C-alpha cells in the first residue's frame, strides 16, 4: 500500500505576515512525517513526527508559539491514536513541556491510562525523564502581544482566535494502518485549566483501521459539542467518502453551534479529505 | 409527557456488606431526582440532584467514598449534559470538592468552556464561592483499606475495581428534554492526574433530545476507546431501541478491550434501558 500523510496547521485565516512561515512549516512537517513512512515506519510514528515538527515551529499554536491563557502562560493539550488497536494517549493542561505529543505517546505506551492532566502529567513527565523547559521558551512575542491586546476592554478574543488553531496529522502506512495526532495551545486568554477538544478522544481525533483517521481543528467547545472526529468516522462507516463525511459533520456542527473549524481525514484505501468551514487553512500532504 | 429518571450506582458486583446501603442509596437518589421532575423541574436539574445525592453517600465511588489515587488522595471527574441544546460542563482531577457535579454544572453555565481541570478547576470553584472541604472528609475507611491492600505486592487492583464504578443518571422531563450526569472517583490506585471516561464528552455521557441520553460506568479506558456514550446514541439514531443499541455497543467494547462496563440510556419517547457486561449493577428508576 502506498503511504499517505496529511498535515494541518490550524483552521482559520492566515495573516499575511505568517503565511510564508506557516506554509513552509506544514510542508516541512509533511515531509518529515512522510520520510518516516517511506523508511517503512508506522503511521503512528509518522503523525508523531509531523506534529513534533510543528510543535517546535513558532508559527503554530502548539508547543512553542502556543497562545497564552488568562494568566499569560502556555497550557497545552495533545492526543495520539493508533488505528490498528484503538490505543491512544493524551495529555491536558501541560506547561513547560516542549513536545506534548511525545508525552501523549508515552501515556499510551507506558501507562494503563489514556489521559493524564496538569500536575499528574508533569509528575509522569519527570518519571519518564522528560526535562521541563522554562515556560518563557514556549512564548513568542506574537503570543505575548495577542494576549495583551485581548486584555484590553474593547478586545475581541474570539475574532482574534480565528487566525489560529490546533495542528495535526493523519497518516496511512504501507501496511494499511491509520493513525492521528493533534496538539494545541488552545484558546487565547482561556481560563486556567481549560481543556478543549484536543485531549478528548473522539473530539480532537480518532483513528480506527476499520473506518479511518481524523484530526480536527477550530473552536474546541463547538467540536466537543458534536464529538466531531468520531462523528466523521461514523459517517465514513456508513459508506460516505471522507469528503462527504467531513462536510456532513461540519455542517451539523455549524447548525448546532456558531463555532468555526475543520477536519482532516483519511481511510485505509488511501482516500483523504481536508475540509473546513468559513476560512482557508494551511495544509500539506505527501502521497507515495 | 411522563417524566422518567434512571439512576445507577456503578457497574460490577456488589459485596454483601455494601449491598443494602447501595440499594438504599440509588433508590433515594432516584426519588430525589424524580421529585424535581414531578415538581416541573428540568431533566438537567433532576440528574444533577440524583448524582449530588450519590456523591454525598459514602457507599459510592463518587464524592465522599471515592477510591484513592496512588498517593492516597481523592481525585474526581464529573460531567453533565443538557440534551435540549447540547450544552455540557465537566471537571477532571478535582480534589477537596464535595460535589464535582455541581462544579461541572457551573462550568456549563458560567464559563465559555466545557471542561476545567485540576488547578484551574479549583481556581474556578473559588471564584464561584464553592468552599473546599478537607480531603480527609471525602475518604472512607473502606477506601483507605482498599488503597492499602492495592499497595501490597500480590494485590490485584483490577479485580478489586470490579466492585466499584461511576455513578450517574439519565432523565426525561415533562417537556421531553433529556439530560445525563456522571460522577466518579475513577480507578483505585490510579496515577495522579489520570482522567477517565467520565470527564470526556461522548465517553462518560452524552445527551441529545434528537436521540436520547446515556451515562456510562465501568473501566474508563475501555469506555474511552470506543467513545461509548456517543456510540450508543449513534445506534439509537439508526433506529435501534435503547436496549439493542446498548447491547450492540457493549459487545463492541468487549471485542475491542477486556474492560467491563455498563450503560444507562433513555430516549425522548420514554423508553429506557440499563445494560451491562459480566456483572449485576445497582439501579433505581422512577417513572411518572
Interface residues (C-beta under 8 A of the other chain):
Chain A: X86 X87 X88 X92 X93 X111 X112 X113 X114 X115 X116 X117 X118 X119 X120 X121 X123 X124 X190 X191 X192 X193 X194 X195 X196 X200 X201 X202 X203 X206 X220 X221 X224 X225 X226 X227 X230 X231 X234 X256 X257
Chain B: X86 X87 X88 X92 X93 X111 X112 X113 X114 X115 X116 X117 X118 X119 X120 X121 X123 X124 X190 X191 X192 X193 X194 X195 X196 X200 X201 X202 X203 X206 X220 X221 X224 X225 X226 X227 X230 X231 X234 X256 X257
